[in-house]
Amino acid sequence: MEEPFLERKGVKLAFVWIFLDIIMLALFLFDGFSSGFAKAHWILPCIVAANM
């Protein structure tokens, strides 16, 4: 029996990562990609880089 799409290993986690990437990109766009934002919130660029 074939398992449903959302029950496959890693599918839910992939959607969580996609959601986080969209939020982070929106934050970067909102702040205009300034270096000050990246320095103040250094964890966000690290997460995006690790996710890619």
C-alpha positions, 0 to 999 in steps of 0.5 A, a space after each residue: 500500500 502506498 503511503 500518502 504524500 504528506 506522510 512520506 519521510 521528510 515532506 513536512 520538514 521540507 515544507 517547514 524549511 520552505 516556509 522559513 525561507 519565504 519569511 526570511 526572504 520577505 524580511 530581507 526584502 522589507 529591510 532592503 538587504 542592508 548589512 545592518 539587518 544581517 549583522 543584527 539578525 545573523 542567524 537568519 542568513 545562516 539558516 538560509 545558507 544552510 538550507 540552500 
